[in-house]
Amino acid sequence: MNSLEQARFNMIEQQIRPWDVLDPDVLELLAEVRREDFVPPAHRALAFVDMEIPLASPAEQALASGRCMLAPKVEARLLQDVNPQRHDKVLEVGAGSGYMAALLAGRAQRVITLEIDPQLAAMARTNLQRAGITQVDVREADGSRGLAAEGPFDVILLSGSVAEVPQALLLQLKVGGRLGAIVGSEPVMRATLITRTGETTYTTVQRWDTVAPRLLNFPEPSRFHF
């Protein structure tokens, strides 16, 4: 096993499995999709490290504005939560470098991923093409409103955190569809899985805590000042 493969193996065994990611399909995908190919060249040495990776420079600014890859274990667990299936149509908000879309495409029939930052949209498109992944459509768009014209979706995944999930996105789920997001404000955010169970009914489960950078343009709750 070369050092790259060893690092990938260690990421899966030491970071991801201990975080209750035990779905064999998800673990297999993480072994197959080359995460290092979706990391900017300057940070390639960090591809398998338990951290967020900036996708623009300066790095501090990129992380503060959410232009980053989420930590591997967070991506893996979100993927396991939304559980895409072979026939599913998936909407991702926040393409970043295209890595999560590549993982989703490994399980689903079709993925549309929205990215508000033109440079990141171009990066994601290039990375996915280079990886030979054809069933992902990268669009430069504000994902906070979703993509009603292409809905409804089996899975909607927000690759970043929001204060609350907009109703407009929930309405774009099929009955039986799942939406995964990291919801709340620092210091406590909860990974949230919302399933549409009927025309007007939804169930919500929150299984784990984490913190992730904000997705842009989603509503923030008003804060009172006295």
Buried (B, 14 or more C-beta within 10 A) or exposed (E): EEEEEEBBEEBBEEBBBEBEBEBEBBBEBBEEBBBBBBBBEEBBEBBBBBEBBBBBEEBEEBBEBBBBBBBBBBBBBBBBBBBBEEEBBBBBBBBBBBBBBBBBBBBBBBBBBBBBBEEBBEBBBEBBEEBEBEBBBBBBBBBBBBBEEBBBBBBBBBBBBBBBBBEEBBEBBBEEBBBBBBBBBEEEBBBBBBBBEEEEEBEEEEEBEBBBBBBBEBEEEEEEEE
